[in-house]
C-alpha cells in the first residue's frame, strides 16, 4: 500500500471509452471507437479542424474530423498510461499502461513510452518500470527529441517519517513522491537519463522539529509540504474576512466588493 504525493502536473489527454472487440490483448479492450461518425452535441462540439483522442479502454488512438469520422488511427499493444501526443510530422508519442507493473498499482499507472510513425512503425519502445519506480500519467516528446515525463518513486513509511511525515496521515506502508525525468532515446528500446528532478529533495514540514526538513511551511512556497494532505480545518468568519482583506490588497478578493 502507498500514499501518493503529487509534485507536478503535466497535460493529460482527454479520452473516451468504447465497447470491446475480438482479438483484444486485454479484457474489455475497446478497439472500435464508440460513436465514430456521429455529430457531437453542440455543448461539446469541437472547433473547426481535427480531433485527436486516445480512449482509455482501447489500444488505438484516433484522429477524427469535425463530423466525428475517423481520418486515421494508430495501434499499440497497450492501453494508454495515460497521455498521448500527436506530433507535427503525423507520428504519435504515447504512454502505455503495463498490465502488471512491479509494486505500483494505481490510477494513472503507465510504465511504457512509445513513438509510433504515421504508418504504424514502432520507432521507439521504452519501459520505465521497476520495483523502485514507475512512469505514470503523461509524457512529452520535446523539440530536442528527448522524452520528459513523471514517475513515482518508492519510499517506505519509515523513510517518510524521517522526512517529517506525520504518522497520523500515513495510512499506507509506502510513500510515493514524484520524480520528473528527461530521457534521451537510444536505439529502438533504450534511453539515458540526462536530467532529473526529485520532489523528495524539495520538501518541508512543520510537524517534526527534529528533522532537517522542519520549517515554516507558509514561508516557503517553493517547497512541498510533506503533510499537505492533512484534513482541512474550517476557518472562522473572522479568519475568512481577514483573508479576504489580504486578497483585496493584492487586487483580487473573490466576491468581495472592490
RAWOFEN-V864693 format. One record per backbone hydrogen bond with DSSP energy under -1.0 kcal/mol. CO is the residue of the C=O (numbers start at 1). NH is the residue of the N-H. E is the energy in kcal/mol with one decimal. If there is no record, write none. Layout:
CO:NH:E + CO:NH:E
//
This chain:
3:176:-3.5 + 26:29:-1.6 + 29:21:-1.1 + 33:36:-1.2 + 35:38:-2.5 + 41:44:-1.7 + 51:64:-3.4 + 53:62:-3.0 + 55:58:-1.4 + 57:30:-3.6 + 59:76:-1.9 + 61:74:-2.2 + 62:53:-2.3 + 63:71:-3.5 + 63:72:-1.6 + 64:51:-2.7 + 65:68:-2.2 + 68:37:-2.6 + 69:65:-2.3 + 72:63:-2.7 + 74:61:-2.1 + 79:97:-2.6 + 83:95:-2.7 + 85:93:-2.9 + 87:90:-2.0 + 91:87:-2.6 + 92:116:-3.3 + 93:85:-3.2 + 94:114:-2.7 + 95:81:-1.6 + 96:112:-1.5 + 102:104:-3.3 + 106:109:-1.9 + 108:137:-3.4 + 110:98:-2.6 + 111:128:-2.9 + 112:96:-3.4 + 113:126:-3.0 + 114:94:-3.1 + 115:123:-2.6 + 115:124:-1.4 + 116:92:-3.4 + 117:120:-2.0 + 121:117:-3.1 + 124:115:-2.3 + 126:113:-3.1 + 128:135:-2.1 + 132:154:-2.4 + 133:130:-2.6 + 134:152:-2.9 + 135:110:-1.9 + 136:138:-2.2 + 137:83:-1.9 + 140:148:-3.0 + 142:145:-2.4 + 146:142:-3.0 + 147:183:-3.0 + 148:140:-2.6 + 149:181:-3.1 + 150:136:-2.3 + 151:179:-2.3 + 152:134:-1.6 + 155:175:-3.0 + 156:160:-1.9 + 157:161:-2.5 + 158:162:-1.8 + 160:163:-1.2 + 160:165:-2.3 + 161:164:-1.7 + 166:169:-2.1 + 169:171:-1.2 + 173:157:-1.6 + 174:3:-1.0 + 175:155:-1.9 + 176:5:-2.3 + 177:153:-2.4 + 178:199:-2.4 + 179:151:-2.5 + 180:197:-2.5 + 181:149:-2.4 + 182:194:-2.5 + 182:195:-1.2 + 183:147:-2.7 + 184:192:-1.9 + 186:190:-1.5 + 188:125:-2.7 + 190:186:-2.3 + 192:184:-3.0 + 195:182:-2.8 + 197:180:-3.1 + 198:201:-1.5 + 199:202:-2.3 + 202:224:-2.3 + 204:226:-2.7 + 205:215:-2.0 + 208:211:-1.4 + 211:214:-1.8 + 213:205:-1.7 + 216:219:-1.5 + 217:220:-2.1 + 220:223:-1.8 + 224:204:-2.4 + 225:228:-1.6 + 227:230:-1.5 + 236:240:-2.4 + 237:241:-2.3 + 238:242:-2.3 + 239:243:-2.2 + 240:244:-2.4 + 241:245:-2.0 + 242:246:-1.8 + 243:247:-2.3 + 244:248:-2.4 + 245:249:-1.8 + 247:252:-2.5 + 248:251:-1.4 + 253:256:-2.4
//
